[in-house]
Amino acid sequence: MLILMVVLLAVILVFALLPSTVRRRFSRIEQDFLATLAPSQGLFTLEELEDKPQVVRNFFLKGGYIGKPKMSGLKAVFEKADFSLGQGKDWVVITYTQLNGAEQPLRYAQILSSIHHLPFEGLDSYAQGVGAMEGYLAKFFRLFNQKGEHMDRACLVTYLAEAFFLPSVALSPLIEWEELSPLDVKATIRAFGIEGSGVFTFAETGEMLSFTTDDRMAAGLDGSLQKVRWTAECSDYRMVDGFSVPSTLKATWHYPEGDLTYFDGKDVKITYLY
C-alpha cells in the first residue's frame, strides 16, 4: 500500500510539473505575434476623423490621441477577474491575457484558472478570418473546441468590441460607422468575407461606455451554443502612454431568463506595442 501511494504521489507530481497544452501554445503564439507585428503607421490626425460621427471624433479629441503615434498592437492582462462558468454554475477567478493586432483583425486570449482544484485553461484565437475557442481541464483533457462560421463571426465582433481599447482599429477602413443618436453609433466590420456589427455608447465626456451586439453565440462548457445578445461595458478610465484608457471591463449575456455578467475584470494592465 505504501509503495502504491508513493508511486501515485510521484505520478501526480510529474503530472503537475508538465507544461500545459494551452500555456505552451500561447507562449509560441505570443512570440510569433511580437516577431511579426507590423511597425506603427504614423500619427493620429484630425484629417482621418473628418468622416467619422461626432461622438467617435470626441473620443479621440478628448482622449489625448491627436498627434500621437498609432499603436500596432496591445497586450492586456487581467490578473484576477471573476468569471462565471454559466447560468447557475460556479464562479472562478481567472488570469486573462490577450493580444490584439491593429493592421488586420487578429486576436488571441489565454484563460488560466482552476475548477474543483483542477487546472482549467482556455485559448481563444482569431487569425486570417478563422476563429476558435478551446477549453481544457487538468492541462490536457479537452472540454470543448468551438469552430465554424459562427465562431469566425463571433471572434470578429469581439475584435470590433475592443476597437477603442486599441484605437488604431477604430480608424480601420474595414469599419463603417452610422450615427444613431448623439451618444450612440452603429459599427459594422467586414473582413475575410464575414460581416459583424454592434452599437457603441459613449459618455458626453468622450469615453466609450459599452458595446452591444446580436452577432455572438454563448457557448457552454459542454459545447452547447445559444444566440444571445451580448454587452461589453468599460469604465474607470486611466492614463496609459498619455491616452485615456478603461481599466475595468464587464461582459454580459442577456439571456431570456435574465442577464448574466459572466466576466468582471478590474485593473487591467495594458501594454501598447508600436
VENSUL-V602175 format. One record per residue. RES is the residue in three letters. PHI is phi in degrees with one decimal (NA if undefined). OMEGA is omega in whole degrees, 0 to 359 (none if undefined). Layout:
# VENSUL-V602175
RES&PHI&OMEGA / RES&PHI&OMEGA
This chain:
# VENSUL-V602175
MET&NA&180 / LEU&-62.7&180 / ILE&-62.0&180 / LEU&-61.7&180 / MET&-65.9&179 / VAL&-63.7&179 / VAL&-62.6&180 / LEU&-62.6&178 / LEU&-63.7&179 / ALA&-64.5&179 / VAL&-63.1&179 / ILE&-61.7&181 / LEU&-64.7&179 / VAL&-61.7&180 / PHE&-60.9&181 / ALA&-66.9&183 / LEU&-85.2&180 / LEU&-66.6&177 / PRO&-67.2&183 / SER&-78.4&178 / THR&-59.5&184 / VAL&-67.2&181 / ARG&-59.9&181 / ARG&-64.4&181 / ARG&-68.3&181 / PHE&-67.1&177 / SER&-61.3&178 / ARG&-66.3&179 / ILE&-59.8&181 / GLU&-64.4&178 / GLN&-60.9&180 / ASP&-66.5&180 / PHE&-59.0&181 / LEU&-69.1&183 / ALA&-73.3&186 / THR&-108.3&182 / LEU&-64.1&180 / ALA&-67.2&179 / PRO&-66.9&181 / SER&-56.1&182 / GLN&-108.3&171 / GLY&78.1&184 / LEU&-112.5&170 / PHE&-71.5&183 / THR&-127.2&176 / LEU&-67.3&184 / GLU&-61.0&183 / GLU&-77.9&176 / LEU&-94.8&189 / GLU&-59.1&183 / ASP&-96.0&181 / LYS&-95.3&174 / PRO&-57.1&184 / GLN&-57.4&183 / VAL&-67.7&175 / VAL&-71.2&177 / ARG&-59.2&181 / ASN&-60.9&179 / PHE&-56.9&182 / PHE&-74.8&182 / LEU&-67.5&184 / LYS&-84.9&182 / GLY&-88.5&176 / GLY&84.2&186 / TYR&-89.0&189 / ILE&-61.5&179 / GLY&85.7&180 / LYS&-106.0&183 / PRO&-63.2&174 / LYS&-74.4&178 / MET&-86.2&174 / SER&-91.8&181 / GLY&-173.0&176 / LEU&-147.5&167 / LYS&-123.2&180 / ALA&-122.7&181 / VAL&-129.4&169 / PHE&-100.6&185 / GLU&-68.2&182 / LYS&-140.7&179 / ALA&-105.9&175 / ASP&-81.2&187 / PHE&-137.6&179 / SER&-93.1&178 / LEU&-81.6&178 / GLY&140.2&181 / GLN&-58.8&179 / GLY&73.0&182 / LYS&-106.9&185 / ASP&-67.7&169 / TRP&-102.8&176 / VAL&-131.8&174 / VAL&-101.4&184 / ILE&-122.5&165 / THR&-103.3&187 / TYR&-119.0&181 / THR&-122.1&180 / GLN&-134.1&177 / LEU&-126.7&177 / ASN&-127.3&174 / GLY&-106.2&185 / ALA&-100.9&186 / GLU&-63.0&176 / GLN&-146.9&180 / PRO&-57.1&183 / LEU&-152.3&184 / ARG&-154.7&174 / TYR&-135.2&177 / ALA&-148.5&178 / GLN&-120.5&176 / ILE&-114.8&176 / LEU&-124.5&181 / SER&-162.3&175 / SER&-148.5&176 / ILE&-126.2&182 / HIS&51.9&175 / HIS&72.4&175 / LEU&-106.8&180 / PRO&-60.0&172 / PHE&-120.8&184 / GLU&-136.4&180 / GLY&-132.4&178 / LEU&-139.6&173 / ASP&-104.2&178 / SER&-144.8&174 / TYR&-148.2&181 / ALA&-150.9&180 / GLN&53.6&175 / GLY&81.8&182 / VAL&-111.6&180 / GLY&-110.5&178 / ALA&-153.9&177 / MET&-139.8&183 / GLU&-121.1&176 / GLY&-135.2&183 / TYR&-130.4&174 / LEU&-113.5&180 / ALA&56.9&173 / LYS&74.3&191 / PHE&-126.0&185 / PHE&-94.8&185 / ARG&-72.8&177 / LEU&-89.0&180 / PHE&-157.5&178 / ASN&-150.5&185 / GLN&-84.8&177 / LYS&-142.5&177 / GLY&117.5&184 / GLU&-60.9&180 / HIS&-63.2&178 / MET&-74.8&177 / ASP&-58.8&180 / ARG&-69.1&181 / ALA&-60.6&181 / CYS&-68.8&177 / LEU&-63.7&180 / VAL&-69.4&175 / THR&-61.6&176 / TYR&-60.2&177 / LEU&-62.7&181 / ALA&-58.1&183 / GLU&-96.7&184 / ALA&-58.4&182 / PHE&-89.7&166 / PHE&-77.9&177 / LEU&-123.0&194 / PRO&-60.9&173 / SER&-55.9&182 / VAL&-65.8&182 / ALA&-62.5&179 / LEU&-99.7&181 / SER&-65.2&175 / PRO&-66.2&178 / LEU&-75.4&185 / ILE&-106.8&177 / GLU&-110.5&185 / TRP&-113.6&177 / GLU&-137.8&180 / GLU&-75.6&179 / LEU&-101.6&179 / SER&-159.9&180 / PRO&-57.1&183 / LEU&-121.8&182 / ASP&-129.3&177 / VAL&-135.2&174 / LYS&-92.9&178 / ALA&-117.8&177 / THR&-124.3&179 / ILE&-112.7&178 / ARG&-127.0&181 / ALA&-158.7&176 / PHE&55.2&177 / GLY&77.7&181 / ILE&-124.5&180 / GLU&-125.3&176 / GLY&-146.8&183 / SER&-148.3&177 / GLY&-173.6&184 / VAL&-116.0&174 / PHE&-93.3&174 / THR&-118.6&185 / PHE&-119.0&171 / ALA&-85.1&178 / GLU&-62.8&179 / THR&-83.5&173 / GLY&107.1&183 / GLU&-71.1&172 / MET&-78.8&185 / LEU&-102.1&185 / SER&-159.6&175 / PHE&-137.6&181 / THR&-126.4&182 / THR&-145.0&172 / ASP&-108.6&187 / ASP&-104.1&176 / ARG&-123.6&179 / MET&-114.1&175 / ALA&-81.4&182 / ALA&-111.9&176 / GLY&-90.9&178 / LEU&-62.7&178 / ASP&-87.0&179 / GLY&89.9&180 / SER&-69.4&182 / LEU&-128.2&179 / GLN&-147.5&179 / LYS&-78.3&186 / VAL&-139.5&175 / ARG&-62.6&186 / TRP&-131.9&178 / THR&-131.6&170 / ALA&-111.8&181 / GLU&-117.4&180 / CYS&-118.8&179 / SER&-160.7&178 / ASP&53.7&180 / TYR&-67.2&179 / ARG&-136.6&181 / MET&-89.6&175 / VAL&-131.7&183 / ASP&54.9&180 / GLY&85.1&179 / PHE&-107.5&174 / SER&-86.9&189 / VAL&-132.5&179 / PRO&-68.8&179 / SER&-112.3&180 / THR&-125.7&179 / LEU&-135.6&174 / LYS&-122.8&178 / ALA&-126.4&187 / THR&-132.4&168 / TRP&-95.0&180 / HIS&-97.7&180 / TYR&-69.1&178 / PRO&-55.8&182 / GLU&-87.5&178 / GLY&142.7&181 / ASP&-75.0&174 / LEU&-128.7&173 / THR&-83.4&191 / TYR&-92.7&179 / PHE&-133.0&179 / ASP&-138.0&184 / GLY&-113.8&181 / LYS&-121.0&175 / ASP&54.1&178 / VAL&-63.3&177 / LYS&-100.6&182 / ILE&-104.0&173 / THR&-116.8&178 / TYR&-86.8&181 / LEU&-114.8&186 / TYR&-122.5&none
